[in-house]
Amino acid sequence: MSRLTVSALRCEHLATPLGLNTKNPRLSWSLAGTDRGLAQSAYRIVVGSDAEAVAKGIGALWDTGRVEGPRPHAVHYAGRPLGSDERLYWSVMVWDETGAPSPFAAPAAIETGLDPADWRAGWIARYFVLPAGREVPADNAYDNRWQARPADHFRRDFTLDRPILRATAYLSALGLYRLHVNGARIGDEVMAPGWTDYHQRVPYQVLDLTDRLVMGENCIGAICGEGWYSGRVGHNQRRAGNHYGGRPAFLCQIEIHYADGGRETLVTDEHWQTAQGPVCYSDFLMGERYDARLERPGWDRPGHDVSRWQPVERFVPDPRAPHLDAARVQPAREIARFAARFLHEVPDGGRIYDLGQNIAGYVELALTAPRGAEFTLRHAETLDETGGLYTANLRHAVATDHYVAKGEGRETWSPHFTFHGFRYIELFLPEGVAPEAVSLTGIAIQSDTPLSGRFETGHAMVNQLWSNILWSQRGNFLSVPTDCPQRDERYGWTADAQVFWKTAGYGMDVAAFLEKWMEDIADAQLPDGAYTDVAPSRPLNPYRLTGQPGAPGWGDGPIIMAHQHWLRYGDRDLIARHYRRFVAWMDHVERANPDFLRRGAVYNNYGDWLSVGPASDRTMVATAYWIHIADLMAAIAGVLHLSGDVARFTTLGARIRAAFLAAFVDDDTRITGDTQTAYLLALDFDCLPPEHRPAARAHLRARIEEAGGHLQTGFLGVRHLCPVLADAGAPDLAMALLFNDSYPSWGFSIRHGATTIWERWDGWTPEKGFQSAAMNSFNHYAYGSVGEFLFARLAGIDWSVEGPGFEIVRMRPIFDRRLGYVRAHYDAHAGRVESSWTYEGERIQWSIALPPGTRADIALPLPADRISLDHAPLAASLDLSGLVEAAGITRFSCPSGRYVFTLTP
């Protein structure tokens, strides 16, 4: 058998897709094996409906036979046409470079979902709602000063008269839902189905009910909350809710396959009933009130008394029914738990607890209390100078939950349809309840994208920096990549994301996540080709979401992220699917700027947002970004074999460069504004001719030294700091910025207790206290874009434009004794890449591992005679090729496998 192992089977970038949006899904896999030179020479895919047969290599639906060639980035299914509501299995085997075969991988499942023509379910909603979307005040438990709606309960009894073979539920909501069957909640998803522009599309989920249904009487039920659909979203307080509609609606279709070959479909229709229950309201910004005395025991079991339930209303979404999409991304789930530690009491009577980690999520409350006892939980990211919660930065978000006990022994509760960004909790105990009767646990939630990278050093602050970056990603990757999870905003800002996207891919597998968000971005694109600042588009009026056209760096984000997606995953489909939209944006910008300086169509031109120190010229920043996206469009057109567009965008880039040089660069290569960001963008975006680059590097270094060795960049500049300095021959300066812990720096926030990335360098300082409460998030990932430097340069695990998808790994590690050691791995779609180095006396030991079928292009900052492999001179190794030494840098390539290098500085 082959020494190759097949692993990580993926369909449409998911381990188990639950529903498909194509009849020709992409199939891909990773390879593992540690021997040097391992490579795939051929593959064979089988697809069938019988898992056991597929495991044996029998594919009733598709068998590719032996296909010669290396591991492809993806293979499009081309077997028997896929049907609706099918469960399939697939596997793959490979042959190595010697012709030895591997076994078939353990089969992976695929649920095909429902074809659009097969949807028979209708949307249902609670009856009679005023045009404003709120119930008439009734002086009851459901009244609240925000007019937030109670959660709606839906249910239906039904009978099964024979054994079933398989039962599958297809579900969605305009709002949020939880499914219940026969007394139990089904699935572990939270905040389902997620956020989209509900006027255009809404995802549906697929849940297996086979083991949940029984012969005889059954009950299916759901609880629906407002969520992004009709609850509070964003900071438009003149329009606090009802952005997409006035009330939640539910959609469900259950396909039942009987053992005798029969089939039955159960759908949401007028036979369902509705009522309200203990969730008095649940709003993202306001919080949740839950009155356990209002619970309806047995409501989700057959035979429940429905005499006080009402009929549902068949709901027609306004202005039109959204397109139903199979979910393209992993669902949001609870991903971590933190025991709350009591700190102290505060004068207002509250008890302050600390989770030790800033998260997005909610609190699980366990208690013993008499009936009617009310508990109040407030949430905040940090404490003020008195030790109380600092909540001014939440703006209009109340972030407060209430629980009313039913008094029946030990009770455990967590919110249904809200989440908060917080580390600290203030608990108000009802009179007569001892603190010992209550325990609090913080629960973090996120879209459950698989973790893909690990990074560790011997330097505590750098380790905390990576932890802060990852937790900011976790706290903001919830259906869309939001800017912050705590205040009244939580938008999918495109510039925040694009500067962070390379880092994001090291932290998590974001392939499916971007596929989903790119559809939101496409839905938000305006008729004139303008991309928007945020997606899903910012809610502005009841029936049409007219987004703010994108600023430079913001509207450019989709092109930047799509190109990075190609480099990271080698996935051509996404750039091909969105290419015409990219062109429409380029046309939009070019029409407005005939002189090739980007002054027109810049809209809310944010520039280098939230920079400190001298401000960068906004037209210069915009024009540099235009050069960058012109270059990326030429590269993307090349991948798609569009030679005419390659020529068009190459010419466009040259014209913008000429205009940039004439308008912004003087004879001494000083760039307008003379800021760190000006030189960073000019160097990284290749805005300058070669003869100007040395002077630009010198100016950059001077600007940093003039700032006392500190950074002065904002959102757009920060990503480029350490990589550009390292590429410009100043790794010492890059490392100095990384290690710095005085203001402004990454280490400054860590020294003051940060567990996530701050929105502002000066979110809090000893001299001034908190920055403006109008904009001061303590969980904002944009400045965490330095994470790509940690992986790509400190660990030396970087992609290559010459071999997208990590077929070629670019390895240029920076060794620094102050780190002690670096241990890292990255689970590329090609397989796991590993890199570890440590100092042993005066020597450096560097170990790497490359997955089969890949190679590393290595550059080490030493002459070749100071580098050995397997205790032998580097030049004598038969595993290496293309050994070149110049200017003290040794470059060479090596094929897949494990290697141990010894470097003697």
LOKEGU-207518 format. One line per 10 residues: for each residue x negated, y, z negated of C-alpha. Coordinates in steps of 0.02 Angstrom, whole numbers. Example, Ala and Ser with C-alpha at 12.3 -4.5 7.8 and 13.67 -1.06 7.14 Angstrom:
BEGIN
-615 -225 -390 ~ -684 -53 -357
END
This chain:
BEGIN
0 0 0 ~ -50 180 26 ~ -131 283 -109 ~ -4 417 -63 ~ 150 445 -171 ~ 306 534 -112 ~ 390 646 -240 ~ 506 795 -264 ~ 633 757 -128 ~ 728 915 -82
877 953 28 ~ 906 1137 66 ~ 772 1173 -66 ~ 875 1085 -201 ~ 842 919 -287 ~ 1027 873 -273 ~ 1130 991 -165 ~ 1312 995 -219 ~ 1394 1052 -59 ~ 1315 1102 106
1336 1255 217 ~ 1264 1167 369 ~ 1285 1004 463 ~ 1097 993 488 ~ 1021 1015 315 ~ 834 1029 289 ~ 748 882 206 ~ 576 900 129 ~ 461 816 4 ~ 296 832 -88
147 717 -89 ~ 36 660 -231 ~ -129 568 -237 ~ -300 612 -306 ~ -420 528 -184 ~ -517 644 -72 ~ -459 662 106 ~ -286 587 79 ~ -162 643 211 ~ 3 592 285
-7 525 462 ~ 176 478 488 ~ 344 474 399 ~ 511 387 406 ~ 674 456 335 ~ 830 353 303 ~ 1002 420 256 ~ 1153 318 204 ~ 1302 307 86 ~ 1233 160 -14
1095 206 -135 ~ 1031 27 -153 ~ 1020 4 35 ~ 930 171 57 ~ 805 120 -78 ~ 765 -32 30 ~ 742 75 185 ~ 913 44 264 ~ 991 203 329 ~ 1166 176 399
1187 361 444 ~ 1013 402 505 ~ 847 317 523 ~ 711 420 605 ~ 599 271 630 ~ 415 305 618 ~ 376 486 663 ~ 192 527 689 ~ 117 682 611 ~ 71 768 448
199 815 316 ~ 319 940 395 ~ 384 1087 295 ~ 559 1025 331 ~ 650 900 441 ~ 826 942 498 ~ 950 802 479 ~ 999 735 651 ~ 1099 579 615 ~ 1284 540 623
1385 701 598 ~ 1411 732 415 ~ 1588 731 353 ~ 1681 826 219 ~ 1680 762 39 ~ 1545 633 66 ~ 1412 571 -55 ~ 1252 523 34 ~ 1080 463 -16 ~ 915 486 71
736 431 52 ~ 571 442 141 ~ 414 338 157 ~ 249 393 230 ~ 90 320 303 ~ -79 387 250 ~ -228 431 359 ~ -281 248 366 ~ -109 188 420 ~ -64 112 252
120 136 206 ~ 192 202 44 ~ 350 131 -35 ~ 513 222 -8 ~ 540 359 -136 ~ 682 342 -261 ~ 838 396 -164 ~ 903 573 -188 ~ 1087 615 -179 ~ 1177 740 -68
1357 798 -89 ~ 1417 868 76 ~ 1554 978 3 ~ 1714 1028 92 ~ 1726 1088 270 ~ 1818 1254 283 ~ 1963 1169 373 ~ 1984 1045 230 ~ 2020 1171 94 ~ 2202 1152 40
2191 1232 -131 ~ 2258 1406 -160 ~ 2199 1540 -280 ~ 2303 1549 -439 ~ 2308 1684 -571 ~ 2403 1738 -724 ~ 2567 1820 -677 ~ 2609 2006 -680 ~ 2466 2124 -702 ~ 2478 2313 -688
2390 2395 -541 ~ 2250 2445 -659 ~ 2223 2262 -694 ~ 2265 2270 -879 ~ 2411 2203 -979 ~ 2535 2321 -1063 ~ 2476 2355 -1242 ~ 2576 2244 -1358 ~ 2501 2279 -1530 ~ 2435 2103 -1541
2268 2013 -1553 ~ 2230 2045 -1369 ~ 2232 2234 -1379 ~ 2062 2320 -1373 ~ 2002 2495 -1337 ~ 1921 2442 -1173 ~ 2076 2357 -1105 ~ 1970 2206 -1070 ~ 2075 2054 -1025 ~ 2096 1895 -1126
2031 1737 -1045 ~ 2166 1642 -951 ~ 2199 1457 -978 ~ 2263 1351 -833 ~ 2319 1171 -842 ~ 2410 1033 -750 ~ 2457 855 -795 ~ 2451 718 -664 ~ 2461 529 -655 ~ 2346 401 -573
2431 237 -534 ~ 2280 133 -477 ~ 2094 119 -505 ~ 1985 252 -427 ~ 1820 232 -337 ~ 1765 413 -341 ~ 1838 582 -390 ~ 1758 748 -351 ~ 1812 922 -401 ~ 1776 1074 -292
1795 1233 -394 ~ 1773 1419 -391 ~ 1838 1576 -472 ~ 1856 1760 -441 ~ 1779 1791 -609 ~ 1706 1651 -716 ~ 1772 1480 -762 ~ 1746 1327 -869 ~ 1825 1161 -820 ~ 1907 1041 -942
1973 865 -908 ~ 2062 754 -1033 ~ 2004 848 -1184 ~ 1822 877 -1137 ~ 1727 1017 -1053 ~ 1651 959 -888 ~ 1479 1014 -832 ~ 1347 1118 -918 ~ 1352 1270 -805 ~ 1374 1443 -880
1433 1602 -793 ~ 1496 1498 -646 ~ 1517 1525 -502 ~ 1395 1672 -510 ~ 1392 1845 -432 ~ 1422 1885 -250 ~ 1517 2018 -155 ~ 1684 1935 -188 ~ 1764 2031 -47 ~ 1655 1933 73
1601 1767 -2 ~ 1612 1666 -160 ~ 1517 1506 -201 ~ 1602 1346 -254 ~ 1534 1210 -365 ~ 1551 1021 -355 ~ 1580 916 -511 ~ 1595 727 -522 ~ 1753 672 -614 ~ 1742 486 -578
1707 437 -758 ~ 1824 570 -830 ~ 1988 514 -754 ~ 2088 365 -816 ~ 2230 257 -756 ~ 2393 337 -811 ~ 2413 514 -877 ~ 2276 644 -851 ~ 2257 830 -877 ~ 2146 955 -790
2122 1128 -862 ~ 2015 1283 -842 ~ 1975 1440 -939 ~ 1941 1595 -834 ~ 1859 1758 -884 ~ 1829 1922 -796 ~ 1641 1914 -767 ~ 1573 2017 -624 ~ 1740 2013 -532 ~ 1853 2122 -639
1748 2156 -794 ~ 1624 2294 -824 ~ 1478 2297 -704 ~ 1347 2433 -689 ~ 1343 2608 -758 ~ 1488 2693 -666 ~ 1591 2738 -820 ~ 1722 2825 -716 ~ 1760 2652 -648 ~ 1725 2536 -791
1796 2376 -716 ~ 1905 2304 -580 ~ 1766 2327 -454 ~ 1821 2183 -346 ~ 1995 2148 -415 ~ 2108 2172 -565 ~ 2118 1996 -636 ~ 2026 1831 -625 ~ 2087 1692 -512 ~ 2047 1506 -506
2028 1383 -363 ~ 2015 1194 -381 ~ 2030 1046 -263 ~ 2005 868 -324 ~ 1975 733 -197 ~ 2018 561 -267 ~ 1959 403 -177 ~ 2048 246 -236 ~ 1969 75 -248 ~ 2098 7 -124
2042 131 9 ~ 2179 259 -21 ~ 2149 442 -50 ~ 2238 584 -139 ~ 2208 771 -154 ~ 2255 877 -305 ~ 2249 1066 -283 ~ 2283 1228 -375 ~ 2460 1279 -329 ~ 2625 1330 -407
2631 1170 -511 ~ 2499 1236 -629 ~ 2540 1333 -788 ~ 2450 1470 -882 ~ 2434 1541 -1056 ~ 2315 1643 -1160 ~ 2215 1575 -1304 ~ 2078 1618 -1429 ~ 1965 1718 -1311 ~ 2044 1887 -1343
1923 1968 -1221 ~ 1753 1927 -1151 ~ 1660 2061 -1056 ~ 1477 2068 -1004 ~ 1449 2241 -1075 ~ 1574 2247 -1218 ~ 1551 2071 -1286 ~ 1676 1937 -1337 ~ 1810 1926 -1471 ~ 1861 1750 -1516
2002 1715 -1638 ~ 1996 1530 -1681 ~ 2169 1543 -1759 ~ 2238 1563 -1583 ~ 2164 1400 -1519 ~ 2284 1282 -1432 ~ 2234 1109 -1492 ~ 2255 979 -1356 ~ 2289 1106 -1220 ~ 2174 1010 -1102
2250 839 -1141 ~ 2401 759 -1058 ~ 2567 779 -1147 ~ 2528 949 -1223 ~ 2682 1052 -1267 ~ 2695 1180 -1127 ~ 2860 1257 -1178 ~ 2774 1423 -1212 ~ 2665 1418 -1057 ~ 2709 1519 -901
2703 1475 -716 ~ 2552 1535 -620 ~ 2559 1656 -477 ~ 2487 1611 -308 ~ 2354 1743 -290 ~ 2308 1828 -127 ~ 2139 1915 -142 ~ 2141 2096 -85 ~ 2085 2153 42 ~ 2051 1976 106
2012 1802 46 ~ 1824 1779 30 ~ 1729 1648 128 ~ 1696 1493 23 ~ 1512 1447 17 ~ 1439 1292 -60 ~ 1325 1347 -201 ~ 1153 1382 -128 ~ 1059 1393 -293 ~ 1042 1297 -454
1180 1341 -579 ~ 1149 1447 -731 ~ 1125 1345 -888 ~ 1071 1359 -1069 ~ 883 1333 -1058 ~ 811 1366 -1232 ~ 864 1385 -1413 ~ 786 1495 -1548 ~ 823 1483 -1733 ~ 859 1656 -1802
749 1709 -1949 ~ 824 1826 -2079 ~ 725 1987 -2100 ~ 818 2106 -2216 ~ 980 2195 -2254 ~ 1014 2371 -2191 ~ 1115 2512 -2270 ~ 1268 2486 -2161 ~ 1292 2315 -2239 ~ 1223 2212 -2097
1095 2074 -2107 ~ 955 2082 -1977 ~ 891 1923 -1896 ~ 747 1896 -1774 ~ 736 1763 -1638 ~ 552 1800 -1609 ~ 585 1812 -1421 ~ 680 1937 -1315 ~ 805 1838 -1211 ~ 962 1850 -1106
1099 1744 -1181 ~ 1206 1737 -1336 ~ 1213 1676 -1515 ~ 1281 1511 -1576 ~ 1365 1541 -1743 ~ 1389 1398 -1867 ~ 1487 1436 -2024 ~ 1603 1383 -2162 ~ 1731 1516 -2206 ~ 1913 1540 -2255
2046 1565 -2123 ~ 2047 1740 -2051 ~ 1870 1783 -2105 ~ 1793 1892 -1969 ~ 1609 1890 -1920 ~ 1530 2026 -1814 ~ 1369 2006 -1715 ~ 1277 2153 -1639 ~ 1129 2131 -1523 ~ 973 2233 -1483
801 2212 -1407 ~ 707 2303 -1544 ~ 724 2389 -1712 ~ 719 2573 -1752 ~ 608 2659 -1881 ~ 731 2616 -2022 ~ 732 2430 -1982 ~ 905 2435 -1904 ~ 953 2388 -1727 ~ 897 2510 -1592
1046 2515 -1475 ~ 1037 2689 -1396 ~ 954 2615 -1241 ~ 1106 2504 -1210 ~ 1198 2662 -1153 ~ 1381 2614 -1135 ~ 1355 2429 -1168 ~ 1428 2384 -1339 ~ 1349 2210 -1347 ~ 1452 2157 -1497
1538 1990 -1525 ~ 1673 1949 -1653 ~ 1726 1781 -1719 ~ 1880 1751 -1828 ~ 1873 1587 -1923 ~ 2013 1459 -1928 ~ 1959 1395 -2098 ~ 1951 1210 -2060 ~ 1779 1157 -2122 ~ 1618 1182 -2024
1648 1286 -1867 ~ 1527 1313 -1723 ~ 1554 1442 -1587 ~ 1463 1533 -1450 ~ 1535 1657 -1323 ~ 1615 1595 -1163 ~ 1596 1732 -1034 ~ 1473 1862 -1096 ~ 1287 1875 -1121 ~ 1170 2002 -1198
987 2052 -1184 ~ 920 2042 -1361 ~ 793 1981 -1487 ~ 873 2048 -1645 ~ 1046 2015 -1716 ~ 1143 2110 -1847 ~ 1270 2001 -1935 ~ 1412 2073 -2038 ~ 1480 1945 -2159 ~ 1660 1948 -2217
1690 1976 -2401 ~ 1667 1821 -2505 ~ 1561 1724 -2379 ~ 1384 1687 -2438 ~ 1238 1703 -2317 ~ 1196 1521 -2346 ~ 1361 1471 -2266 ~ 1306 1539 -2098 ~ 1168 1496 -1974 ~ 1125 1584 -1811
1040 1513 -1657 ~ 994 1614 -1503 ~ 1030 1528 -1338 ~ 939 1587 -1181 ~ 1024 1566 -1012 ~ 964 1585 -833 ~ 989 1514 -660 ~ 906 1348 -688 ~ 768 1366 -559 ~ 632 1237 -593
474 1300 -676 ~ 334 1286 -550 ~ 176 1351 -631 ~ 76 1341 -791 ~ -58 1466 -842 ~ -165 1466 -998 ~ -327 1548 -1051 ~ -434 1563 -1206 ~ -377 1744 -1227 ~ -222 1767 -1337
-167 1932 -1260 ~ -177 1869 -1081 ~ -78 1714 -1131 ~ 54 1825 -1210 ~ 58 1930 -1051 ~ 101 1777 -947 ~ 232 1727 -1074 ~ 308 1902 -1067 ~ 311 1896 -877 ~ 396 1727 -875
525 1774 -1005 ~ 567 1934 -912 ~ 597 1828 -758 ~ 703 1706 -858 ~ 804 1847 -934 ~ 841 1927 -766 ~ 859 1783 -644 ~ 1044 1753 -674 ~ 1133 1724 -507 ~ 1040 1876 -438
871 1951 -490 ~ 930 2094 -600 ~ 829 2238 -664 ~ 879 2214 -846 ~ 998 2104 -947 ~ 1046 2219 -1091 ~ 1115 2390 -1042 ~ 1258 2443 -930 ~ 1168 2410 -766 ~ 1105 2234 -726
1094 2264 -538 ~ 996 2168 -408 ~ 874 2308 -363 ~ 773 2259 -210 ~ 611 2352 -247 ~ 598 2282 -423 ~ 614 2110 -345 ~ 497 2131 -196 ~ 350 2193 -299 ~ 375 2046 -417
417 1911 -290 ~ 244 1836 -270 ~ 231 1823 -459 ~ 408 1753 -469 ~ 361 1608 -356 ~ 219 1556 -471 ~ 336 1555 -620 ~ 481 1463 -541 ~ 531 1380 -379 ~ 629 1526 -306
659 1455 -132 ~ 844 1418 -158 ~ 866 1573 -266 ~ 807 1687 -125 ~ 912 1593 3 ~ 1066 1638 -99 ~ 1015 1817 -133 ~ 972 1850 48 ~ 1154 1812 90 ~ 1205 1943 -38
1082 2066 39 ~ 1150 2027 213 ~ 1329 2052 153 ~ 1281 2222 83 ~ 1192 2282 242 ~ 1283 2431 316 ~ 1348 2440 496 ~ 1208 2559 548 ~ 1077 2431 497 ~ 1033 2507 329
992 2386 190 ~ 1051 2441 18 ~ 958 2478 -143 ~ 1050 2341 -235 ~ 1137 2179 -190 ~ 1272 2126 -215 ~ 1315 2301 -162 ~ 1346 2426 -299 ~ 1533 2434 -339 ~ 1603 2604 -297
1788 2589 -256 ~ 1927 2461 -270 ~ 1931 2388 -96 ~ 1766 2419 -11 ~ 1593 2416 -82 ~ 1494 2551 8 ~ 1317 2530 -53 ~ 1183 2663 -68 ~ 1067 2643 82 ~ 894 2583 34
750 2696 -10 ~ 574 2659 54 ~ 510 2507 -39 ~ 690 2461 -82 ~ 771 2442 88 ~ 606 2363 146 ~ 620 2229 14 ~ 713 2096 115 ~ 578 2092 249 ~ 438 2084 119
519 1944 20 ~ 566 1843 174 ~ 388 1850 237 ~ 324 1795 67 ~ 451 1653 71 ~ 373 1596 234 ~ 197 1603 162 ~ 243 1513 1 ~ 359 1378 67 ~ 322 1371 253
510 1387 281 ~ 545 1457 453 ~ 735 1446 438 ~ 761 1594 322 ~ 662 1717 428 ~ 748 1652 585 ~ 921 1667 509 ~ 896 1847 453 ~ 781 1909 589 ~ 910 2013 684
955 2099 521 ~ 773 2141 494 ~ 767 2218 668 ~ 924 2319 630 ~ 837 2395 477 ~ 681 2433 579 ~ 788 2516 712 ~ 876 2617 578 ~ 713 2684 508 ~ 634 2715 678
784 2814 745 ~ 770 2933 598 ~ 581 2963 614 ~ 530 2998 794 ~ 364 3077 739 ~ 317 2916 644 ~ 312 3001 476 ~ 448 2930 364 ~ 545 3083 312 ~ 717 3033 378
833 2896 314 ~ 742 2889 148 ~ 902 2918 46 ~ 866 2911 -143 ~ 680 2916 -110 ~ 620 2853 -278 ~ 436 2854 -231 ~ 320 2764 -352 ~ 458 2747 -480 ~ 416 2781 -664
231 2811 -634 ~ 130 2900 -766 ~ 5 3036 -727 ~ 1 3128 -559 ~ 149 3091 -445 ~ 117 3012 -276 ~ 181 3102 -121 ~ 345 3017 -77 ~ 329 3039 110 ~ 156 2963 104
219 2814 3 ~ 366 2792 123 ~ 255 2799 277 ~ 132 2674 202 ~ 277 2555 173 ~ 334 2580 352 ~ 162 2526 412 ~ 174 2373 301 ~ 344 2314 362 ~ 295 2346 543
147 2229 518 ~ 258 2100 433 ~ 385 2109 574 ~ 247 2077 701 ~ 192 1926 599 ~ 370 1861 581 ~ 403 1885 767 ~ 246 1784 799 ~ 308 1641 691 ~ 471 1645 790
377 1651 957 ~ 453 1819 1005 ~ 307 1891 1102 ~ 399 2047 1155 ~ 438 2092 975 ~ 259 2055 923 ~ 202 2186 1048 ~ 339 2307 994 ~ 298 2303 809 ~ 110 2299 836
125 2458 938 ~ 241 2534 808 ~ 116 2498 671 ~ -25 2580 770 ~ 79 2737 798 ~ 127 2752 616 ~ -56 2728 565 ~ -109 2868 678 ~ 24 2982 606 ~ -24 2930 428
-207 2968 459 ~ -169 3138 534 ~ -43 3190 402 ~ -110 3121 239 ~ -299 3089 253 ~ -429 3227 251 ~ -609 3222 313 ~ -668 3154 146 ~ -535 3016 152 ~ -438 3097 12
-258 3047 30 ~ -118 3171 -6 ~ -83 3169 -192 ~ -252 3091 -231 ~ -168 2961 -344 ~ -208 2783 -387 ~ -54 2724 -293 ~ -102 2823 -138 ~ -266 2728 -120 ~ -192 2562 -174
-58 2566 -39 ~ -176 2634 93 ~ -300 2493 59 ~ -179 2349 34 ~ -65 2397 178 ~ -215 2424 293 ~ -165 2603 331 ~ -344 2662 360 ~ -473 2624 494 ~ -624 2522 433
-740 2672 422 ~ -625 2757 295 ~ -605 2609 177 ~ -768 2626 77 ~ -727 2806 33 ~ -548 2759 -13 ~ -616 2625 -130 ~ -730 2752 -210 ~ -587 2875 -235 ~ -481 2738 -312
-617 2695 -436 ~ -640 2878 -478 ~ -455 2902 -511 ~ -455 2757 -634 ~ -612 2818 -721 ~ -539 2994 -733 ~ -388 2916 -819 ~ -503 2844 -952 ~ -500 2672 -874 ~ -311 2667 -875
-181 2634 -743 ~ -62 2772 -687 ~ 49 2677 -566 ~ 236 2653 -558 ~ 342 2511 -490 ~ 273 2517 -312 ~ 91 2540 -356 ~ 69 2421 -501 ~ 73 2260 -400 ~ -80 2312 -301
-193 2368 -443 ~ -292 2215 -492 ~ -288 2124 -323 ~ -349 2277 -227 ~ -487 2313 -352 ~ -546 2132 -343 ~ -543 2136 -153 ~ -633 2304 -154 ~ -781 2233 -247 ~ -728 2296 -417
-669 2141 -512 ~ -749 2216 -668 ~ -626 2361 -659 ~ -480 2245 -626 ~ -524 2143 -779 ~ -546 2300 -883 ~ -369 2353 -839 ~ -306 2179 -881 ~ -390 2175 -1053 ~ -346 2355 -1097
-226 2371 -1244 ~ -219 2560 -1264 ~ -86 2666 -1182 ~ -41 2645 -1040 ~ -75 2461 -1011 ~ 3 2289 -1015 ~ -88 2254 -1177 ~ -17 2409 -1261 ~ 160 2339 -1266 ~ 94 2170 -1323
-5 2250 -1464 ~ 159 2326 -1521 ~ 254 2162 -1521 ~ 328 2147 -1346 ~ 386 1974 -1292 ~ 447 2032 -1121 ~ 389 2165 -997 ~ 445 2343 -1030 ~ 528 2454 -899 ~ 415 2599 -945
234 2605 -997 ~ 290 2725 -1134 ~ 450 2638 -1186 ~ 387 2666 -1361 ~ 229 2751 -1424 ~ 171 2789 -1601 ~ 162 2975 -1560 ~ 332 2998 -1478 ~ 435 2848 -1530 ~ 563 2787 -1404
572 2857 -1229 ~ 734 2929 -1161 ~ 879 2815 -1206 ~ 950 2852 -1034 ~ 826 2731 -956 ~ 721 2624 -1070 ~ 738 2437 -1050 ~ 623 2319 -1144 ~ 655 2174 -1024 ~ 613 2230 -848
499 2121 -742 ~ 430 2245 -613 ~ 269 2286 -707 ~ 246 2098 -730 ~ 193 2088 -548 ~ 15 2072 -615 ~ 60 1888 -636 ~ 8 1855 -457 ~ -168 1913 -502 ~ -174 1788 -645
-134 1642 -531 ~ -210 1697 -366 ~ -374 1768 -432 ~ -408 1712 -611 ~ -352 1534 -575 ~ -390 1546 -389 ~ -226 1471 -326 ~ -167 1578 -180 ~ -74 1552 -18 ~ -155 1578 151
-82 1660 306 ~ -177 1529 406 ~ -87 1383 323 ~ 83 1436 254 ~ 167 1327 125 ~ 0 1298 36 ~ -60 1185 175 ~ -215 1291 153 ~ -250 1349 -24 ~ -354 1507 -35
-465 1493 -188 ~ -565 1645 -245 ~ -573 1628 -434 ~ -639 1767 -542 ~ -740 1701 -688 ~ -747 1806 -845 ~ -825 1746 -1007 ~ -701 1848 -1110 ~ -563 1731 -1052 ~ -657 1580 -1117
-566 1463 -1000 ~ -423 1457 -876 ~ -309 1307 -851 ~ -175 1321 -718 ~ -71 1220 -599 ~ 58 1264 -469 ~ 188 1145 -399 ~ 188 1197 -217 ~ 311 1111 -101 ~ 158 1024 -28
117 953 -201 ~ 30 1004 -360 ~ -122 1118 -350 ~ -233 1123 -503 ~ -374 1238 -554 ~ -467 1245 -719 ~ -630 1325 -769 ~ -727 1347 -929 ~ -895 1413 -985 ~ -1019 1283 -1048
-1163 1385 -1112 ~ -1224 1488 -965 ~ -1139 1376 -838 ~ -962 1372 -773 ~ -874 1208 -742 ~ -733 1225 -615 ~ -614 1081 -578 ~ -485 1083 -440 ~ -359 961 -369 ~ -274 979 -201
-121 880 -145 ~ -136 761 4 ~ -137 841 175 ~ -199 1010 115 ~ -367 1094 111 ~ -446 1234 10 ~ -537 1382 84 ~ -653 1430 -58 ~ -754 1587 -92 ~ -868 1589 -245
-966 1741 -304 ~ -1135 1652 -308 ~ -1268 1595 -186 ~ -1249 1415 -130 ~ -1406 1358 -221 ~ -1322 1401 -385 ~ -1171 1291 -351 ~ -1168 1102 -363 ~ -1034 972 -329 ~ -1038 806 -421
-1209 857 -490 ~ -1280 870 -314 ~ -1324 1024 -212 ~ -1172 1100 -130 ~ -1250 1098 43 ~ -1276 909 31 ~ -1093 866 5 ~ -1008 771 146 ~ -836 829 85 ~ -865 1010 130
-863 1102 295 ~ -903 1273 362 ~ -1026 1320 224 ~ -1074 1503 246 ~ -1170 1615 127 ~ -1170 1804 145 ~ -1191 1951 27 ~ -1199 1834 -123 ~ -1032 1752 -79 ~ -1026 1568 -33
-882 1510 75 ~ -833 1334 121 ~ -684 1219 144 ~ -640 1053 66 ~ -500 929 100 ~ -374 863 -25 ~ -428 776 -184 ~ -514 814 -348 ~ -678 910 -361 ~ -788 969 -503
-906 1112 -467 ~ -1044 1177 -580 ~ -1093 1359 -560 ~ -1249 1435 -634 ~ -1238 1627 -634
END
